[in-house]
């Protein structure tokens, strides 16, 4: 651990133990928060791919139990409704992007044990054990795409999986295999997950492209296809979208409405008032794997915010 990381950990621990995190919660009793996760992996797994996306199982359980002690966990669809009169606890919804196998199995098992609702956002093009480019592309020294290379992948290559892989290989990057937990879940695994009350599925577009770079026709397809695909196969589907790479685009909102969506998730300073929020860009607090438990306590309380877009390298710093 670096000196800077050590000092940060000490500061977070001091704030968390001081009880100061209780103060903003008291002021947030009429507001809501959406937590953004990606994957949950077995403890002791070696680092892999975009490391910030793969949260160890033990840490997820610890965070989940803290949330249950502190907040009222509600389904995502309730986020736009006013909190019930007399409710003292702020409301929290839990979401997972990408449909990782670890999230669909390990995380859902923990949620089901506690009767906790959550929404899994799925990109159907990857369902069935496929990997995502941000976990597959790596340099000879184990680095993922970052900085200008990442920006090129998201903007010029539109975040399209095959285009990024091909370009990365031409630049000398390697394409590596992914462990099972870092692959997209299968249809059967998704079916088992939604058998648990409160577990729902939402759209993460069809192929996880950057919506801001698509043509009108491509955009319509990316939004309409996944919702239709999910509804043909599952009953626990909600008409909500999680923007790929966290890139919310105001010009997309009319297309979302036409495709039958009722809400969409972006990133930002997480707490919001249901009657003062844009339903097409609901903010979320990202929970990266490198966040300490005390950091999680402070971030979820509203005391500590990540800079907009803090997340994984493969997602352009966005979940």
Buried (B, 14 or more C-beta within 10 A) or exposed (E): EEEEEEEBBEBBBEBBEEEEBEEBBEEBBBBBBBBBBBBBBBEEBEEBBBBBBBBBBEBBBEBBEBBBEBBBBBBBBBBBEEBEEEEEBBBBBBBBBBBBBBBBBBBBBBBBEEEBBBBBBBBBBBBEEBBBBBBBBBBEEEEBBBEEBBEBBBBEBBBBBEBBBBBBEEEEBEEEEBBEBBBBBBEEBBBBBBEBEBBBBBBBBBBBBBBBBBEEEBBBBBBBBBBBBBEEBBEBBBBBBBBBBBBBBEEBBEBBEEBEBBBBBBBBEBBBEBEEBBBBBBBBBBBBBEBBBBBBBBBBBBBBBBEBBBBBBBBBBBB
